[in-house]
């Protein structure tokens, strides 16, 4: 399953690395791709229960989920 999140506040490779590292550490996440241009994070994961953890991790890093 792939979830695409719109994320605000990303501006550099440090942001990309921080998000990739944090989301990759979540159980059930198999891949993370961050696009600064599109302000998107694509996450491959096993099931829907992971989604809450994705939102929580992004929030804890200080980024905003855009709707």
C-alpha positions as a printed Julia matrix, in Angstrom:
67×3 Matrix{Float64}:
  0.0    0.0    0.0
  1.26   3.5   -0.83
  0.24   6.7    0.93
  1.01  10.12  -0.51
  1.17  12.96   2.0
  1.37  16.66   1.18
  3.88  18.16   3.62
  4.6   21.84   4.23
  7.78  23.33   5.59
 10.26  21.18   3.65
 12.98  23.24   2.0
 16.28  21.35   1.83
 18.07  18.02   1.86
 18.18  18.1    5.66
 14.37  18.09   5.66
 14.36  15.2    3.19
 16.82  13.21   5.29
 14.97  13.87   8.56
 11.62  12.75   7.14
 13.09   9.72   5.37
 14.92   8.58   8.51
 11.94   9.07  10.84
  9.36   7.41   8.6
 11.66   4.53   7.63
 11.99   3.68  11.33
  8.23   3.04  11.65
  7.33  -0.65  11.73
  5.6   -1.64   8.52
  7.2    1.05   6.33
  9.2   -0.42   3.44
 10.11   2.69   1.42
  9.98   6.5    1.66
 10.42   8.98  -1.19
 10.38  12.73  -0.53
  9.79  15.28  -3.31
 10.68  18.84  -2.28
  9.36  20.19  -5.6
  5.91  18.68  -5.16
  5.92  18.96  -1.36
  4.99  15.27  -1.24
  6.09  12.24   0.7
  5.34   8.82  -0.8
  5.38   6.0    1.74
  5.09   2.28   0.98
  3.74   0.41   3.97
  1.99  -2.79   4.98
 -1.39  -1.64   6.25
 -3.57   1.34   7.2
 -2.63   1.21  10.89
  0.75   2.75   9.93
 -0.87   5.97   8.66
 -1.46   7.46  12.12
  2.22   6.93  12.92
  3.22   8.71   9.69
  1.19  11.78  10.66
  2.54  11.72  14.21
  6.19  11.47  13.09
  5.87  14.3   10.58
  4.2   16.48  13.22
  6.92  15.69  15.78
  9.57  16.77  13.24
  7.85  20.16  12.99
  6.42  19.83   9.5
  2.81  20.42   8.5
  0.46  17.98   6.8
 -1.31  19.89   4.02
 -4.83  18.9    3.04
